[in-house]
Amino acid sequence: MFRDRSFGDYAFTATNSLGLALLGFVTLFPFIHLLAISLNEPLDLIKGGITWLPRKLSWFNYDYVFSNKNLFRAAFVSIARTFVGTFLGVMCTAMIAYALSRREFIFRKPFNLYFVLTLYVNGGLIPGYLLIKQIGLMNNFWVYILPILVSAYNVMIMRSYFEQLPEGVVESAKIDGANDLQTLFRIIMPISMPVVATITLFIGVQHWNSWFDNYLYTSRSQSLSLMQYELMKVLLESVNQSAVTASSLNANNVAQLSPQSIRAALTIVVTVPILLVYPFLQKYFVKGITMSAMKE
């Protein structure tokens, strides 16, 4: 097999391998660098020179981050928000996208135009705040879910994927007696796992990283505080405490605090859950591509 390969084939393979290795290095290096900073002793970090490995290993930054007594309750709220918001978001996005992909839907063009317009026109922060207050969602868990339940961008992506599926798939399901909901959830979505997994990742990351709606709508309700919001308060607290002189209270801890190392530890804490979830979605990417390779 190798005898049939020309010099150009070897050069092409070597160039591809080198490019992918370089891309992997550029992708992984910032994360490894942050991990080294977060595990280094804060006072020693001031000297600089930390690149790949911590010079003086210390868990002080993570101890300081997890010393926040509200963090674990906030993490539970963030996880609940991510699961509920992602599930409802994917379901609603799929139903709207399926309707907009059907040529027999008589309001298809007006609704498509409406969704496209929302990509360019936004009501703004103040009208949005007044609307949330008027409908009674202030200090309510559902304020995390309902305002961002459907994204026009996600609907456009999923609708485009559904339109590329063979028309015979839907016709065969209807001949067998399936209604639109059965066709969508039992036929269309199982063979559309690449786009379903992609939209799931988009919505899940959006919910996991959100904190501004917590600050805006539920800051008075401690029980609804999100993990990102609590971590932001930890970072602000570390910045304030690092500016205090050593003669103040908690002098030992103040002397060790470094906002840069705390920021690195927070980045690692926030990023790790997404890194743990991604391999499972990657499996569904591959499975979905295989299942969608049907023949008419």
Order of alpha helices (4+ residues) and beta strands (2+ residues): alpha-alpha-alpha-alpha-alpha-alpha-alpha-alpha-alpha-alpha-alpha-alpha-alpha
